[in-house]
Amino acid sequence: MKVKSVKLGFLIALFLLLTACSSSDASGSEANLSFSHFWPSHHIVQTDVIEKLQTTLDEESDGNMKLEIYPTGQLGAPDEQYNLAVDGTADISLSVHGYTPGIYPLTSVSDLPFISTSSEDGSKIMQTLYDEFPEIQAEHDDVHPLWLFTGEPNQILSASKPVKSLKDLKGLKVRSPSTQMNAALEALGAVPVSMPVNDIYESLNKGVIDAAMAGVSTINDMKLYEVVDYITITNISSSSMFTVMNKDSYASLSDDNKEILNKFATTGAVETGKALDAGGQAGLDKAKEEGIEIIELSDDEIARWTDVVNPVIKSWIKEMEDKGLPGQAIYDRAKELGSN
């Protein structure tokens, strides 16, 4: 009995020692995190933002926090990325709010016409709106948001027909990135076709669509220079996007590791916006190199487009207000931020 008691005491002591060691590790814990997104691995957001995050986490945690990146939708399609973070298939995911419409009604304000003229400005607006409006925060309750941002301003990339005025859009089948742009394109006389950015190349190549509303970086990133002949600069909208984390994954991080991640996240919106704008400039440079015609709309023409899509904006505000959501306040704040 005495031997058994000694053995039992030894096992209890060993268990307590291991538990203490485990608690010690948890305070400076090793975390292996997965980051999923739909862009190719050479996309500027991966190389300039996500890989920078990877390096920052590793270096500032003394190797205790590792990030494994899964680009090109390896873990799920573009419209599945948000749920990957919700259910923990990925610890962190990045994608477009508009790929799963109806879940984030207020966040879709950035998709309304003529809010911003660059990704950096749009990203600052989107992040500020999230910080200021609890109703937008509530739309992301099932994840831990790291930062919100917007894609590049959408331009019109045409396969064969130049778009120089409203009449040139009439009847064209145009890829739309969001529900709001569906309504705007219809008001402008086009036929909207919803699809992820990854499907634009084949759809233009096969004539499924005549043009695409997308950022100019896609000329490079998606090799659209092979199927696009004209680019019309409109800055008509910017798709709202997210970088979000599984709640349990975030909660499991040590305080030190949370601090490192949070510090990076505070500048994530601006850094992602800057990267996307740089990608857009590279896309424009490539377009010129390939002989793609760049069409700049006159101020008078932009004013005509603005008048035509104003009912879309009013309809969005009314829809939000009818749901008891502060649509007018959020739109007004977005426009105020955009004018600064």
C-alpha positions as CSV (number, residue, x, y, z in Angstrom):
1,M,0.0,0.0,0.0
2,K,2.9,2.3,0.9
3,V,4.5,1.7,-2.5
4,K,1.2,2.4,-4.3
5,S,0.8,5.6,-2.4
6,V,4.3,6.7,-3.3
7,K,3.6,5.9,-7.0
8,L,0.2,7.8,-6.8
9,G,1.9,10.8,-5.2
10,F,4.6,10.8,-7.8
11,L,2.0,10.7,-10.6
12,I,0.0,13.5,-9.1
13,A,3.2,15.6,-8.7
14,L,4.1,14.8,-12.3
15,F,0.7,15.9,-13.5
16,L,0.9,19.1,-11.5
17,L,4.3,19.8,-12.9
18,L,3.1,19.2,-16.5
19,T,0.1,21.4,-15.9
20,A,2.3,24.2,-14.6
21,C,4.6,23.8,-17.6
22,S,1.5,23.9,-19.9
23,S,0.3,27.1,-18.3
24,S,3.7,28.6,-18.7
25,D,3.7,27.8,-22.4
26,A,0.2,29.2,-22.8
27,S,1.4,32.6,-21.6
28,G,4.0,32.7,-24.3
29,S,2.3,30.0,-26.3
30,E,3.3,28.6,-29.7
31,A,0.5,29.3,-32.2
32,N,0.4,27.9,-35.7
33,L,-2.2,29.9,-37.7
34,S,-3.6,29.3,-41.2
35,F,-4.5,32.3,-43.4
36,S,-6.8,31.6,-46.4
37,H,-7.6,33.9,-49.3
38,F,-8.7,33.6,-52.9
39,W,-6.0,35.6,-54.7
40,P,-3.0,34.0,-56.4
41,S,0.2,33.7,-54.4
42,H,1.9,36.4,-56.5
43,H,-0.9,38.9,-55.7
44,I,0.4,42.1,-54.2
45,V,-1.8,41.8,-51.0
46,Q,-0.1,38.4,-50.3
47,T,3.4,39.6,-51.0
48,D,3.2,43.1,-49.4
49,V,0.7,42.5,-46.6
50,I,0.1,38.8,-45.7
51,E,3.7,37.8,-46.0
52,K,4.7,40.9,-44.0
53,L,2.2,39.7,-41.3
54,Q,3.8,36.3,-41.5
55,T,7.2,37.7,-40.9
56,T,6.0,40.1,-38.2
57,L,4.3,37.4,-36.2
58,D,7.3,35.1,-36.4
59,E,9.9,37.7,-35.5
60,E,8.1,39.6,-32.8
61,S,6.9,36.4,-31.0
62,D,10.5,35.0,-31.1
63,G,9.2,32.2,-33.3
64,N,6.2,31.3,-31.1
65,M,3.6,32.4,-33.7
66,K,3.7,30.9,-37.2
67,L,1.5,31.7,-40.2
68,E,0.8,29.3,-43.0
69,I,-0.7,31.0,-46.1
70,Y,-3.3,29.2,-48.3
71,P,-3.8,31.3,-51.5
72,T,-5.9,30.7,-54.6
73,G,-8.9,29.4,-52.7
74,Q,-7.0,26.2,-51.6
75,L,-9.3,25.9,-48.6
76,G,-12.5,27.1,-50.2
77,A,-14.0,29.2,-53.0
78,P,-14.1,33.0,-52.7
79,D,-17.7,32.9,-51.4
80,E,-16.7,30.3,-48.7
81,Q,-13.9,32.3,-47.2
82,Y,-15.9,34.0,-44.4
83,N,-17.4,30.7,-43.2
84,L,-13.9,29.1,-43.2
85,A,-13.1,31.5,-40.4
86,V,-16.5,31.1,-38.7
87,D,-16.1,27.3,-38.4
88,G,-12.4,27.2,-37.9
89,T,-11.4,25.5,-41.1
90,A,-9.0,28.5,-41.4
91,D,-7.8,30.6,-38.5
92,I,-7.8,33.8,-40.6
93,S,-9.6,34.4,-43.9
94,L,-9.8,37.3,-46.4
95,S,-12.4,37.8,-49.1
96,V,-15.2,40.1,-50.4
97,H,-18.3,40.8,-48.4
98,G,-20.4,41.0,-51.6
99,Y,-19.7,37.3,-52.4
100,T,-22.2,36.4,-49.7
101,P,-24.8,39.1,-50.1
102,G,-27.4,40.0,-47.5
103,I,-25.3,39.1,-44.5
104,Y,-23.6,42.5,-44.1
105,P,-26.2,45.0,-45.3
106,L,-24.6,48.1,-43.8
107,T,-21.0,47.1,-44.7
108,S,-22.2,47.3,-48.4
109,V,-22.2,51.1,-48.2
110,S,-18.8,51.1,-49.8
111,D,-20.2,49.3,-52.9
112,L,-22.5,52.3,-53.5
113,P,-21.6,54.6,-56.4
114,F,-18.9,57.2,-56.0
115,I,-17.8,56.9,-52.4
116,S,-14.0,56.9,-52.8
117,T,-11.4,57.2,-55.6
118,S,-8.7,54.9,-54.2
119,S,-8.4,51.7,-52.2
120,E,-6.4,53.5,-49.4
121,D,-9.1,56.1,-49.0
122,G,-11.9,53.5,-49.2
123,S,-10.2,51.3,-46.7
124,K,-9.8,54.2,-44.2
125,I,-13.5,54.9,-44.7
126,M,-14.5,51.3,-44.2
127,Q,-12.4,50.8,-41.1
128,T,-13.6,54.1,-39.6
129,L,-17.2,53.1,-40.2
130,Y,-16.6,49.8,-38.5
131,D,-15.0,51.5,-35.5
132,E,-17.8,54.1,-35.1
133,F,-20.9,52.1,-35.8
134,P,-21.9,49.2,-33.5
135,E,-24.4,48.1,-36.1
136,I,-21.6,47.3,-38.5
137,Q,-19.6,45.6,-35.8
138,A,-22.7,43.4,-35.1
139,E,-22.6,42.2,-38.7
140,H,-19.3,40.5,-37.9
141,D,-20.3,39.0,-34.5
142,D,-19.5,35.4,-35.4
143,V,-15.8,36.2,-36.1
144,H,-13.0,38.4,-34.7
145,P,-12.4,41.1,-37.3
146,L,-8.8,42.0,-37.8
147,W,-9.3,44.8,-40.3
148,L,-11.8,45.8,-43.0
149,F,-10.8,47.4,-46.2
150,T,-12.0,48.0,-49.8
151,G,-10.7,46.8,-53.1
152,E,-9.5,49.1,-55.8
153,P,-12.1,51.4,-57.3
154,N,-14.0,49.4,-60.0
155,Q,-13.4,50.4,-63.6
156,I,-15.0,49.0,-66.7
157,L,-12.7,46.5,-68.5
158,S,-14.1,45.7,-72.0
159,A,-13.3,42.9,-74.3
160,S,-14.0,44.5,-77.6
161,K,-16.3,47.6,-77.3
162,P,-15.0,50.9,-75.9
163,V,-17.3,52.5,-73.2
164,K,-17.0,56.3,-73.6
165,S,-20.5,57.3,-72.6
166,L,-23.7,56.1,-71.1
167,K,-25.1,55.0,-74.5
168,D,-22.1,52.7,-75.0
169,L,-23.2,50.7,-71.9
170,K,-26.7,50.0,-73.2
171,G,-27.3,46.2,-73.4
172,L,-23.7,45.2,-72.5
173,K,-23.4,42.2,-70.3
174,V,-21.1,43.4,-67.5
175,R,-19.6,41.5,-64.6
176,S,-20.9,42.9,-61.3
177,P,-19.1,42.5,-58.0
178,S,-22.0,43.2,-55.7
179,T,-25.8,43.6,-55.3
180,Q,-25.5,47.4,-55.2
181,M,-23.6,47.3,-58.5
182,N,-26.2,45.1,-60.0
183,A,-28.7,47.8,-59.4
184,A,-26.3,50.5,-60.6
185,L,-25.5,48.7,-63.8
186,E,-29.2,48.2,-64.5
187,A,-29.8,51.9,-64.0
188,L,-27.0,52.6,-66.4
189,G,-28.6,50.4,-69.0
190,A,-26.2,47.4,-68.8
191,V,-27.0,43.8,-68.0
192,P,-25.3,42.8,-64.7
193,V,-23.8,39.4,-64.3
194,S,-22.7,38.4,-60.8
195,M,-19.4,36.4,-60.5
196,P,-16.2,36.3,-58.5
197,V,-13.2,38.0,-59.9
198,N,-11.5,34.6,-60.6
199,D,-14.1,33.9,-63.3
200,I,-13.7,37.1,-65.3
201,Y,-10.9,35.8,-67.6
202,E,-12.9,32.8,-68.9
203,S,-16.1,34.7,-69.1
204,L,-14.6,37.5,-71.2
205,N,-12.7,35.0,-73.3
206,K,-15.8,32.9,-74.1
207,G,-18.2,35.9,-74.6
208,V,-20.3,35.1,-71.5
209,I,-19.8,38.8,-70.6
210,D,-18.9,41.8,-72.7
211,A,-17.1,43.7,-70.0
212,A,-16.2,43.5,-66.3
213,M,-16.5,45.9,-63.5
214,A,-13.2,45.3,-61.6
215,G,-10.0,46.9,-60.3
216,V,-7.2,47.5,-62.9
217,S,-4.8,45.3,-61.0
218,T,-6.6,42.3,-62.5
219,I,-5.0,43.2,-65.8
220,N,-1.8,41.9,-64.3
221,D,-2.9,39.5,-61.6
222,M,-5.5,37.7,-63.7
223,K,-3.7,38.2,-67.0
224,L,-6.7,40.1,-68.3
225,Y,-4.4,41.9,-70.8
226,E,-5.0,38.8,-72.9
227,V,-8.7,39.4,-73.2
228,V,-9.3,43.2,-72.6
229,D,-9.0,45.9,-75.2
230,Y,-10.4,48.9,-73.4
231,I,-10.4,50.2,-69.8
232,T,-12.8,53.0,-68.9
233,I,-11.8,54.8,-65.7
234,T,-15.0,55.4,-63.6
235,N,-14.1,54.9,-59.9
236,I,-17.7,54.0,-59.7
237,S,-17.5,51.8,-56.6
238,S,-15.2,49.8,-54.3
239,S,-16.0,46.4,-53.0
240,S,-15.9,46.1,-49.2
241,M,-13.6,43.3,-48.0
242,F,-12.6,41.6,-44.7
243,T,-9.7,40.0,-42.9
244,V,-11.3,38.1,-40.1
245,M,-10.3,35.5,-37.5
246,N,-12.0,32.5,-35.9
247,K,-13.1,33.5,-32.5
248,D,-11.7,30.5,-30.7
249,S,-8.4,30.8,-32.5
250,Y,-8.1,34.4,-31.4
251,A,-9.1,33.6,-27.8
252,S,-6.5,30.8,-27.6
253,L,-3.6,33.2,-28.2
254,S,-1.5,34.4,-25.3
255,D,-1.8,38.0,-24.3
256,D,1.6,38.7,-25.8
257,N,0.6,37.1,-29.1
258,K,-2.7,39.0,-29.2
259,E,-0.8,42.2,-28.7
260,I,1.5,41.5,-31.7
261,L,-1.4,40.6,-33.9
262,N,-3.5,43.6,-32.8
263,K,-0.7,46.0,-33.4
264,F,-0.4,44.8,-37.0
265,A,-4.2,44.9,-37.5
266,T,-4.4,48.6,-36.5
267,T,-2.6,49.5,-39.8
268,G,-3.9,46.6,-41.8
269,A,-6.6,48.5,-43.6
270,V,-4.3,51.3,-44.7
271,E,-1.4,48.9,-45.7
272,T,-3.8,46.7,-47.7
273,G,-5.3,49.8,-49.4
274,K,-1.8,51.0,-50.3
275,A,-0.9,47.7,-51.7
276,L,-4.0,47.5,-53.9
277,D,-3.4,51.0,-55.2
278,A,0.1,50.0,-56.1
279,G,-1.3,46.9,-57.8
280,G,-3.7,49.1,-59.7
281,Q,-0.9,51.3,-61.0
282,A,1.0,48.3,-62.1
283,G,-2.1,47.1,-63.9
284,L,-2.4,50.4,-65.7
285,D,1.3,50.3,-66.7
286,K,0.8,46.8,-68.0
287,A,-2.3,47.9,-69.9
288,K,-0.4,50.7,-71.7
289,E,2.5,48.3,-72.4
290,E,0.0,45.9,-74.1
291,G,-1.7,48.6,-76.1
292,I,-5.0,48.6,-74.2
293,E,-6.8,51.9,-74.7
294,I,-7.4,53.8,-71.5
295,I,-10.6,56.0,-71.6
296,E,-11.0,58.8,-69.1
297,L,-14.6,60.0,-68.7
298,S,-15.1,63.8,-68.7
299,D,-16.5,65.5,-65.6
300,D,-19.8,66.2,-67.5
301,E,-20.1,62.5,-68.3
302,I,-19.4,61.4,-64.7
303,A,-22.1,63.9,-63.6
304,R,-24.5,62.1,-66.0
305,W,-23.7,58.8,-64.5
306,T,-24.0,60.1,-61.0
307,D,-27.5,61.5,-61.7
308,V,-28.6,58.1,-63.2
309,V,-27.4,56.1,-60.1
310,N,-28.7,58.4,-57.4
311,P,-31.9,56.5,-57.1
312,V,-29.9,53.4,-56.3
313,I,-28.3,55.2,-53.4
314,K,-31.7,56.4,-52.2
315,S,-33.1,53.0,-52.5
316,W,-30.3,51.5,-50.4
317,I,-30.8,54.1,-47.7
318,K,-34.5,53.4,-47.6
319,E,-34.0,49.7,-47.4
320,M,-31.6,50.1,-44.4
321,E,-33.9,52.5,-42.6
322,D,-36.9,50.2,-43.2
323,K,-34.9,47.5,-41.4
324,G,-34.3,49.9,-38.5
325,L,-30.7,50.3,-39.5
326,P,-28.9,53.7,-39.6
327,G,-28.5,53.8,-43.4
328,Q,-28.6,57.5,-43.8
329,A,-26.2,58.2,-41.0
330,I,-23.7,55.7,-42.3
331,Y,-23.9,56.9,-45.9
332,D,-23.6,60.5,-44.8
333,R,-20.5,59.6,-42.7
334,A,-19.0,57.7,-45.6
335,K,-19.4,60.7,-47.9
336,E,-18.0,63.0,-45.3
337,L,-14.9,60.8,-44.8
338,G,-14.6,60.5,-48.6
339,S,-14.5,64.3,-49.1
340,N,-11.7,64.8,-46.5
